[in-house]
Amino acid sequence: MDKKKLALSAMAVLATVSLAACSSKSSSSSENGTTASLKLSPTFNNKKATNASATKNSTLKLAEPNDSPFQGISDQVLSTNKEDADVFAPGGGGSLFNVDKNYKIIDGGLANQRINRKAKTVTITLQKDAKWSNGSKVTAKDIEYPYEVIANKNTTSQQYSADFNTIKGMAAYHTGKAKTISGITFPDGEKGRTAVIHLTKVTPAMKYSGNSFIWGTVEPYEYIKNVPIAKLASSKQVRKNPIFTGAYKLDKVVEGESTTWSPNKYYYGKTPQIKHISINVVSSNNIDKAIQSGKYDFTVPGSVLHGTDYKELKNVKNYKITGQPALSYDYFGFNVGHYDTKTQKNVMDKNSKMANKSLRQAMMYALNLDAVSKKFGNGITWRANTLIPPIFSKYYDSSAKGYPLNIKKADKLLTDAGYKKRNGSKWRSDPSGKKLTIYFGAMTGTSAQAAEYQDYLQQWHKVGLNVQFTGGKTMEMNSFYSTLQKPKQSSIDVYAAAWGVSSEPTPTQLYGEDATYNMGHFVSKKNTQLMNEMNSDKAWNDTYRTKAFKQWQKYMNEQAAVAPGSFSYNWVPVNTRVKGFDMGPANNSFWSNLSLTSSSLK
């Protein structure tokens, strides 16, 4: 997932719910940060000869582990969960750029990029033979239109943040004061190959795919231009008959269940070798048996398998386990405000139930995340210590402690802040003496996840906090996120969730003042300042930029409005008949490089 931020589903949740996808825990950790106890490779180096007949005539069968139907939004600009990105992955997601192993943008993709710091411009030029899967040309207008969709006042996209205001005219368009974005121009016309983005500043993040300043995908303007932006996510162009720029075209989508694919004859890149691909949603209760019985070639890279799955599948016959540190993390979020739809900004509510920092810190110190990771993670997941995952080794603060178990400290924090047991009650009341009930939101997932959630509740009860499930039970994924994404809600006070993050770690789109993904609504001048420092002029000096990231991690740990839960491997069991499998970021032709050595799954 190198383009955007996404919420994960319950399957991705193991101790906290991952980004609308799922996650797990691991076994090795310490108070000074945690580390993975396993070493996995992103590549399966299959040396068997390709079977041309099998590659041409067989179907590559993939599984998408998830306990809910996928929503079916194929458009990267509009999609909000990882499952949709996964089931439409063979279409390429409209990705503009190729990247190296560090996600730095390089030439050779659908388009090339040139940054001019002096002129404060970014120029994006399409390949001459860039086409959509219906045969129409990819144009400069297709580069520009995502910005219109993202920033439109009536959009359902959740990708907008203040970082986009570095584009001249973007703020005026976003507020409805302008009908077009003046800062995006077309030297050879809208139907040409080049778009120039004029900026108030050029930032170091722009060198990397997935940054929050320059959008990394195209939109098929001619194909969707007559659909009102507010209705685009529910349109047939997005849900039933989407078109793509990647190696494969969509043949059929069964709503919420599966997608099937065949080669896109208009693809600009390497010709795909496999003639048919199917992707099916498989529940967490069935995924292990499905792999063990050889029903699928592999799970979609980026989808979520837990540590409990790894225990079952690590030695499965005819499969190779591959993996790399995930572009994701599980976290705990606290509801501390609301989203003002008029100003389109998040607002802190000083009187909200979870506004007290000591309460939030105490709830985190009460949890035994190390023990949960050890029990369920099996080396695949481990306790997180910051909100920057370790795959970003340059910016990740390995010295941060995060929140290891400390019941004594949790008790003291609560008592000192006035959360005391009164009149013989077993539960603490709030500082004003009023009854305190805290509602915990969590997505329905595996039996291991259910056990984790119960452990959280028990730990909170140990320190005298009356924490209960919202509605008395776990929530279906779509219901969970629809509740959190309301501008104002009081059903969920604390929640376990996860983020699938983009391949450039600036967190503005997740935690910015105007970020719609900021579902807990934490806002402060200090937070804004620290995030801005990550892409200031001084941040072109990488030492300075690294320091800015580490200062932000320290600050967010102290505030505990969003607290780290777990890190994990993104791991995939790959059937030994698959050849050319490499999930590393530098493999920009992932789908085209796949072939088969046998016609049958074993």
N, C-alpha and C positions, 0 to 999 in steps of 0.2 A: 504494500500500500504506500506508494511513493507520492501520491498526489494531494491527499487531503486528510482531514481529521474525520473520524467516524466513531459513532457509538457502537459498543459491542453488546452481544446478547448474553443471555444467562449462561450459555455453555462456556462463554469466556469468563465467567465469573468465578472463581473458585473461592476466594476468600473475600472477594469484593465484587464480583461481577465485572467482567471485562467489557471492553468497548463493544457494544452491540455485537459481540461475537462470542467470545467465551475465553476462559483461561484457567490456570491452575496454580499450584504452589510447588515449592521445591524444598530441598532438605538441608542445604548447607548455608548457614548464616552466622552473623556475629553482630554485636552492637554497633560496630563501626561500618555497617553496610553489609550487604549480602552478596554472595557470589554463587554462580551455578556450579553444581558438582559434576556435571556431565560435559563432555566435549562432543558436539555433533558437527557433521559436515553438511553444507547446503547442496552438495553434489552427490549423485549416484553415478559413479564411473562404470557404467555397464560396457564391458568389452566384447559382448557377444555381437555377432553380425546382424545387421538389420534384415528382417524378413520383408522383402518388398511387397509380397502378396498380402501379408498380414497388415502391413502399414496402410496399404491401399484399400483393403476391404473390411478391416475390423473396426470396431468402435472402441475408442478410448473411454473408459467408464470411470467417472469421478464422483466422489461423495462430498457433500457439504454438510458437515455435522451441525445440527441445530434443532432445537426443540420447538421452534415456531415456524410457520410458513414464511418464506421471504416476501417482502412487500411488492417486489416487481418493478421498482423504479430503476431503469437501466441508465439513466442520465447521471453522470458523475457530479454535475452541478447541483442536482436535486436530491440525490440519494443521501440518506442519513445513517444507514447501517451497513456494516461490513458484509452481511449476507448477500445483499443485492450486488455489491461490488464483486463478490466471489462468483455468483452464478452467471454473471455476464462478463467474466474476465477474459474468455477467449476472443471477445470483440475488441479488446485493447483499451477500452475506456476512453477513447479519444485522446490518448496521451500524445503530447506534442514532442517530447524530448527523450533522447537516449541519455543514460547516465553511466558513470564509472562506479567502481566498488564502494565509493564514499558518497554516492548519490549526487555527485557534481555533474552538471549538465555538460554533455559533449555533443559533437556533431554526429549526424547520421540517423536521427530519428525522423518522425513525420515533418519536423521543422528544425532549423538551427537557430540559435540565439546569439546576439551580440550585445554586450553591455558597453555603453559609452558613459563613463563617469563624468567626463567634462561636460558633455551635452545633456547629461541626465536623461538618457533615453535607453530603452531596450528595444532592439529590432528583432522581430521574429519572421523568418523566411521559410515558407513551405517548400518541400520537395516538389520538383516539376511534375511528378506523376502521382501526387497525393490525391486519392479519391476515396469517396465513401463507398460502402458495400453495395449501394444501388447504382454505382457507376458515375455519379455526379462528382464534379471537382470539389476538393476542399479549398476554400477561399479565405482571403484575408478577413472577410466579414465573419467567417466561422471562428476565427481567432478572437475577434472582438465581442461576439454576441454573448459568450459566457459572462462577461462583466455586466452586461445589461440584465441578464437573468439574475445574477447574484445580488445586484444592488437595487433592483426594482422594488418600489415600495410595496407592491402586491405579491412579491415572490414567496414561494414556499421553501426556497433554498435557505440553508442555515450556514452558509460559508462566509458571509460578510463579516468583516471586522475593520477596525480603524486603519489597519495597515493598507487597505486598498485606497485610502484617501491620499496616499502619496501620488496616485495617478491624477493628473490635472483634470479637473472637471468631474471627478468621480463623486465627490461629496455633494456637489450641486445636483447631479443626476439622482443620487440616493435619496435626497430630501425632496425631490420632485420639482426643484427649481429649474432644471434643465431637462430637455427631452432626449438629449444625446450626451455622450461622454466626449468632451472636447479634446481630451488628452490622448485619444487613440486615433491615429491617422493612417491613411492608405496611400502610399506613394504611387502605386499603379492601380488604384481603384479598389472598390470593395470586392470585385471579382478577381483581383490580382492575387499575388502570392505573398505579399509583405504587409505586415502591420507594424507601426512604430508607436511605442508607448512612451509618452512624455511625462516625466516625473518631477516632483519637487525635491526628491533626493533619491540617490541610488544606494542600495544597501547590500552588505555582504551576503545576506540570505539569498539574494537573487541569483547567485552562482549555483544554487542547489535546487533540484527538483522538489516540489512539494512546499515551496516557500509561500508565505501568506501575503506576498505583494504582487507577484505575477502568477496568474492562473495557468495551470499546466495542461488543460484539455481544450478541445474544440467542440463547438455546437453546430449541428447541421442547419444553418439558418434558413436556407431555401425550403427545407423539409418541414420546419416547425414554425416558420414566421407568422403563419395565420392563426396559430394557437395562442390565445392570451396567456401571458406569463403565469398568471395566477392559476391557470388550469393545465399548465404544461405537465405537471407530475401525474395527472390522471388521464392524459391524452393517449390515444392509440399509438401515436408516434413514439411515445416513450414506453408504454406498457405492452403493447401487442406487436407492433411492427417497427421496432427501433432499427436504425442503421448504424454501422460501425466503421472504424478506420483500421482495425486490427487484422490479424491473420485469418480470423474466422468470421463468418456471418451467421446470424441467428436463423435457424430453420423453424423452431417452434418453442413456445413457452407455455407450460402448463402452470397456471397461476398458483404461486406459492409452493410448487412441488419440484419442477424440473425445467431445464433448458436443453436444447439440442442444437448442434452446430455442424457446419461444413465449411470447406475452405472459401475464403473471400478472394475471388479471382481478380479483384481490383486492388489487392493489397500491394503497397509500394515496396515492401521488404521481402525477405526470404520466403520462398514459396512453402506453405505448410505441407507436411508430408502425410499426416493422418487425415483420412477422409471423413471421419465422423467422430464427434465428441458428444457425450451425454453427461449432464451434471444433475444429480438427484439429492434432495434434502434427505438426510438420514438422522433419526433421533439419537440422542445421547445414549439411550438404553440399548440401541441396536447397532451402533457403529462398530464396536469391537468385534461382535460376531460377524458382521458383514465383511470386515477386513480378514478375519480369521478364515472365513469360508471362501475368500477369493472373489468377492462380488465386484470389487472396485480396484482400479489400477492405482489410484492414490486419492487422498483428500486434497481439496483445492488449497494450494499454498496460500497461507494467510488465514485460512479457517482455523477454528480452535479445537484442539484436542487437549484433554486434561492429563495431569500426572497419573491419575487412576487408569486412564487409557494406555499410557505409556507402560505401566506395569503389566498390562494384559498383552500388549502388542510388541514389546521390545525384542522378543525372540520369535515372533511369528514367522512361520516357514514361508519362503518365496517372497519375502519383502525385505527391503533395506530401509532403515530408519535414517532420515535426513533432517537437518534443522539448522537454524541460525537464531541469534537473539532477536526477539520479536520487536517490531515497531508498535508496541502496545504496552499498556500497564493497567492493572486493576487499581482502583482507588476507592476511598470513602468520601462522599460529598455531603456537605451540610447545607441545609436550606437557610440562608441568612438574609434574603431579600426578595426582590421581584424584578420583572422586566417591564419598563415603562414603554408601552407601545407608541406613545406620542413622540417621545424623545428618542426612541429606539436605543435606549441604554439600560443597563442593569443598575439597580439601586439597592444599596444596603439598607436594611431596616434595623435600626439600633434596638428596637423593642422586640425583635423576633425571638422565638424560643431558643434558637441555637446561636444567638448573637454573642454570647459570652465565650471568649477564647479559652478560658480555663475549663469550661464544660467540654468543649471540643477536644482539647488536649487530653483531658482525663479519660474521655471515651476511647481515645486511641491508645493511651497507655494501659487501659484495662484489657485490651485484646492480646491474645497470645498467638500472633501471626506466625512466629517461628515454628511453634508446635503444629499449627495447622498445615504449614508448608511441609514440614517433615513427614506428617502423617499421610497427606494426600498428594504431595508434589512429586515424589519419586525422582527428584533431581531435575525435573522439567520446569518447575516454578520455584521461586524463592521470595522471601520477604523483600519488598521494595523499601528503599530508604529515601527516595526523592521522587519528584514528578518528571524527571528526565531519565528515560531508560538507558541502560548501559551500552546499548548498541551505538550511542553517540559518545564514544569513549573520550573524545576531546572535551566535551562539555559536562559530562556526567560527574557528579561529585561523589566519589567512592568513600570519602571520609564522613559523609553525613550519617547520622545515627538513625534517623527516622523515628519510628515508635516501637521499640522493643517492649515486651511486657514489663510493667512496673506498677503493680497494684498499690503499693505504698504511696507512690507519687500521685497516682490517680485519686486516691482517697484525700490526700492533702490538698490537691488542687481544688477538688470539689468543696471541701470543708472551708478552706480559706476564702473561696468565692461566695460562700453563703448558701451553698446547696447542702442542707442539713436534714437529718431525720428529726421530725418533730412529733410530739404527742404519742410516742411509742410506735410510730409507723415504721415498717420495714423499708419504706422507700424515702428517698430524699425529696424534699419539696424545693421550689425555686427560692431565690434569695428573699423574695417578698413573703414567703410562707405559703404560697399557693401550691396546690397539687401539681406535680410534674409528671406527665406521661409523654414519652418520646416515641414517635412512630418511625419504624425502620422499613424502608422500601428495598425489596430484593426480587430479582427475577427467578422464576421457576426454572430449575435445571436438574442436575443429576442428584442421585441419592447422596453422593459425597458433598455436593454443594449444600444440600439440605442439612447435612450434619454440621457443616461449617457455620451455616447461619444460626443453628441452634447453639453452637459454641459461642458465637458472638453475643447472643442474647444472655446466655449464662454468665459470661464474663462481665457484661454490663450490670447484670443483676447483683453480682458479687460486690460491686462498689455502690450498691443501693440505688441504682437508676432503673426506673420502671420503663423499660424499652419493650415495645410490642410491635409485631408485624403490622404494617398498614393493611387494614381490612382483615386482620387476623390470619393472613397467610401470604405466601409468596405471590408474585404477580406475573402474568403472561408478559413477554417481552414488549410487544407493541403497546400494551396498556401501561406498562411501567414507564416507557419513554414518553408516551403521550401525556401522562400525568406530570412528569418532570418538565416537559417543554411548554407547559402552560405559562403564560406571562406571570401569573401569581397562583400559588397553590399552598395549601396547608395540610395536605394528606400525608406528605412525606417530610420528615424532619432530618433524617440521616439516611443515606442510601449507599449500597454497594454497586459499583458499576465499573466500566473499563473504557479506555480510549484506544482506538487504533490511530496512531499518530502518523503524520506525514513524515517524509524523509528529510525535512529540514525542521529542526526542533523548536524554533520560535513558537511560544505558546499563546500568542495573542488571540488566535481564533478560538481557543478553548477558554481562556481566562481574562480576555479583554473586557473593558467596560461595556462595549457595544456588541460583544460576541453573543450570538444567539445560542451557542453551545455552552455558555456559562450558566448551567442549569441550577447552580446553587446561588448565583448572583453575588458572589464575593467581589467587592470593588474597593480599591483604596488608591490614593495618589501615589503611595510608595510602590504598589504593585504595577501601576501604569508606568511609573518612572523606570523601574528595573527592567521591564519588558522593552521599553523604548531604547534603553541603553544597549540592548543586544544588537541593534541595527542602526546605531548612531554612526556618525562619520568616524569617530574614534574606534568603532568596532571593526573597521577594516584591518586594524591591528589585531591579530588573532589572540594574542595574550590578553588584551583588554576585553575582547569578546568572551573569552573563556571565563574571565573573572566575573563578568556581568551575569553569565548563566549560573555560576555557582552562588553568587549573591542572591539571585532570585530563588534558587532552590532552598537556601537557608531561610529566607524570609517566609516562603510558603510553608515550610515545615513548622516554623514558629507560629504562624497564624492558624494552621490546622483547619482552615475552611474547606480545603481539599487536601486529603492526607493519603500518602502512598500505601498501597495494599500489597501487591505482588508484581514481580517481573516474571518473565517466562521465555522459554524457547518457542519459536514458531517451528513446529516439527511435523514431518509428513512421512507416513509409511508408503513406500513406493514399490509396486510390484516389480519383480525382476524381469518381466518381459518389456519394461519401459526402458528406452534408451534416450540419451540426451537430456536427462533431467538435471537441471541446475537452477535452484531458486535464489541464487545470489543476485544482488541488484545489477551487476554488470552484464548479466545475461539478458539483453534487451530483446532477444528473439526467443523467449521462453517457449511459446506455443509452436513456433515454426521449427524449433530444434528437436522436437519430440518425434520419436519413431518407435516401432515395435519389433521385437525379436521373435515373437510367436503370435499365432492367431488366437490362442486361448489363454484365458486367465487361469492361473494355477493357484 
